[in-house]
């Protein structure tokens, strides 16, 4: 994680059902965000288009 501290306890985004929110908050875990750059070439070779 860079710069800012993130709570290891996930907080469900708004718009989820109660059941989905409960699942995220109880069974979810936060992990550092990983970029997808290393996967773009492989995806492109399979005809998958990625736009950011």
N, C-alpha and C positions, 0 to 999 in steps of 0.2 A: 504494500500500500504506500502510496506516495503522499507525503505532506499531511493529509488530514487523517484523523483517527476515525475508524468506522466501527460501530458496535457489531459484535459477532452475532447478535440477535437480530434476525431479519424482521422487518416491518412490512406487512403486506401492502401493496399499492391499492389505492381506492378503485372502486369499480368491480372488485371481485365479490363473488357470493360469500356468504358467511362460512360455508364449508371450505371453499378455496382459501379464504383468508386464514382460517384456522390451520389448514394444512401447511401453508407457507410459514406461519408464525411458530408452529410447533415442530414440524419436521424439516423445515428449511435451514440452511446454514449459509452464511455469507462467505464468499471466496473472492480473492482479488480479481478484478476484471482482466481478462486476457484478450489481446488483440487478435484479429482474424487475418492479418496480413499474410502470415505463413500458409494459410489455407486457400487464399485466393487463386493461386496458380493451379492447384489441384482441382478446385471447383471449376475454373475456366476450362480445363481440359475435359471436363465432363459436361460442358455446356450449361453450367449453372452461372447465371449472371448475378453479380452482387453490386449494389449501388448503396452508397452511404447516405 
